[in-house]
């Protein structure tokens, strides 16, 4: 066998092996780099998804126990309706008269007008004239506004209308609500309403 031919063939084999090895190393490096890039991209996407999930959880947190909250709100609304919404005009008038008497104020007049409200309720606007000492008048206004146990009134306006012998005269406009089936409107207002409806 020719030594020279043998070494030439051996060199060719080594050269071929070297090329194959270089190719394998090159492909391995490229694969490792690609894998690393894929992992990094997945990691970024995963982090973004985690952040998004955390934000959604925060937004949804206040909805936890929502049915129970709705039920509690309905119960509180019904309790308020039963305790503070008058079933009839008599209750409203009794509350106004009783508060005036308790605070030594004279209710000189009161006019009632109905207005549309939400289903189940009738809005009642009251225009009242009052007379009494200044201090007692302030007590009356405070008691009407802050009474948390009976019919509730919203004070829409108070107008000073004069003074006579130490007594002040006020015109007060209030709003309250009745249950919509209330039918005992004061006679004067009932007549006025009937006249308005008659062509």
C-alpha positions in Angstrom: 0.0 0.0 0.0 1.3 3.5 -0.9 1.9 5.5 2.3 1.5 8.7 0.5 -1.9 7.7 -0.8 -2.9 6.5 2.6 -2.0 9.9 4.3 -3.8 11.7 1.5 -6.9 9.7 2.0 -6.5 10.1 5.8 -6.2 13.8 5.4 -9.3 13.9 3.3 -11.2 11.9 6.0 -9.9 14.3 8.7 -10.9 17.2 6.5 -14.4 15.8 5.9 -14.7 15.0 9.6 -13.6 18.5 10.5 -16.1 20.0 8.1 -18.9 17.8 9.5 -17.9 18.7 13.0 -17.8 22.4 12.2 -21.3 22.1 10.6 -22.6 20.3 13.7 -21.1 22.9 16.0 -22.5 25.7 13.8 -26.0 24.1 13.7 -25.8 23.5 17.5 -24.9 27.1 18.2 -27.7 28.4 15.9 -30.1 26.0 17.6 -29.0 27.1 21.0 -29.4 30.8 20.1 -32.8 30.2 18.5 -34.0 28.2 21.5 -32.8 31.0 23.8 -34.6 33.6 21.7 -37.8 31.5 21.8 -37.6 31.1 25.6 -37.0 34.9 26.0 -40.0 35.7 23.8 -42.1 33.1 25.7 -40.9 34.6 29.0 -41.9 38.1 27.9 -45.3 37.0 26.7 -45.8 35.0 29.9 -44.9 38.0 32.0 -47.3 40.2 30.1 -50.1 37.6 30.5 -49.4 37.4 34.2 -49.6 41.2 34.5 -52.8 41.2 32.4 -54.3 38.5 34.6 -53.4 40.5 37.8 -55.1 43.6 36.4 -58.2 41.6 35.6 -58.3 40.0 39.0 -58.0 43.5 40.6 -60.9 44.8 38.4 -63.1 41.8 39.2 -62.4 41.8 42.9 -65.2 44.2 43.8 -67.6 41.7 42.1 -66.8 39.0 44.6 -70.0 38.2 46.6 -72.1 40.4 44.2 -75.3 38.4 44.7 -75.1 38.8 48.5 -74.4 42.5 48.1 -77.3 43.0 45.8 -79.5 41.1 48.2 -78.3 43.2 51.2 -78.9 46.4 49.2 -82.4 45.3 48.3 -83.1 44.5 52.0 -81.8 47.9 53.1 -83.9 49.6 50.4 -87.1 47.7 51.5 -86.4 48.6 55.1 -86.1 52.3 54.2 -89.2 52.1 52.1 -91.2 50.5 54.9 -89.9 52.9 57.6 -89.5 56.2 55.8 -91.9 56.3 52.8 -95.3 57.4 54.0 -98.2 55.1 53.1 -100.6 58.1 52.8 -101.0 61.9 53.0 -102.3 61.6 56.6 -98.9 60.3 57.7 -97.1 63.2 56.0 -99.5 65.8 57.5 -99.3 64.2 61.0 -95.5 64.4 60.8 -95.5 68.0 59.8 -98.1 69.0 62.4 -96.5 67.0 65.1 -93.0 68.4 64.5 -94.4 72.0 64.4 -96.3 71.4 67.7 -93.3 69.9 69.3 -91.1 72.8 68.3 -93.8 75.5 69.2 -94.1 76.6 65.5 -97.4 77.3 63.8 -98.0 75.8 60.4 -100.2 78.5 58.9 -100.8 76.7 55.5 -99.7 73.8 53.4 -100.3 73.0 49.8 -99.5 69.6 48.2 -98.7 68.8 44.6 -98.0 65.4 43.1 -95.3 64.9 40.5 -94.1 61.8 38.5 -91.6 59.6 40.3 -90.1 56.1 39.9 -92.5 53.1 39.7 -94.0 52.4 43.2 -93.5 56.0 44.4 -95.3 59.3 44.1 -93.3 62.5 44.6 -95.1 65.1 46.7 -94.1 68.7 46.7 -95.2 70.7 49.7 -95.4 74.5 49.9 -95.8 75.4 53.6 -96.2 78.7 55.5 -94.7 78.8 59.1 -94.8 81.3 61.9 -92.9 81.3 65.2 -90.0 82.6 67.2 -86.7 82.5 65.4 -85.0 79.9 67.6 -88.0 77.5 67.5 -88.2 77.9 63.7 -84.5 76.8 63.4 -85.3 73.8 65.6 -88.3 72.9 63.4 -86.1 73.1 60.2 -83.4 71.0 61.8 -85.9 68.4 63.1 -87.6 68.1 59.7 -84.3 67.8 57.9 -82.6 65.3 60.3 -85.4 63.1 61.4 -84.2 59.5 60.8 -87.1 57.7 62.3 -90.2 58.8 60.4 -91.2 60.3 57.1 -88.2 61.9 55.4 -88.4 65.4 53.9 -86.0 67.1 51.5 -85.9 70.9 52.0 -85.9 72.6 48.6 -86.0 76.2 49.8 -86.7 78.5 52.8 -87.8 82.1 52.2 -88.1 84.8 54.9 -91.5 86.5 54.4 -91.5 89.0 57.2 -91.6 89.5 61.0 -94.4 90.5 63.3 -94.0 91.2 67.0 -91.0 88.9 67.5 -92.3 86.1 65.3 -90.8 85.3 62.0 -92.7 84.1 59.0 -91.2 81.6 56.6 -92.2 80.0 53.4 -90.8 76.5 53.1 -90.7 74.2 50.1 -90.2 70.5 50.8 -90.3 67.3 48.8 -91.2 63.8 50.1 -92.5 60.6 48.6 -95.6 58.5 49.1 -96.3 54.9 48.2 -98.0 55.1 44.8 -101.3 53.6 46.1 -101.9 56.5 48.6 -105.4 57.9 47.9 -106.1 60.2 50.8 -105.0 63.5 49.2 -106.1 66.5 51.4 -109.5 67.8 50.3 -108.4 71.2 48.9 -105.7 69.6 46.8 -108.0 66.8 45.6 -110.6 69.4 44.5 -107.8 71.4 42.7 -106.6 68.2 41.0 -110.1 67.3 39.9 -110.6 70.8 38.5 -107.4 70.6 36.5 -108.4 67.3 35.0 -111.9 68.6 34.0 -111.9 70.2 30.5 
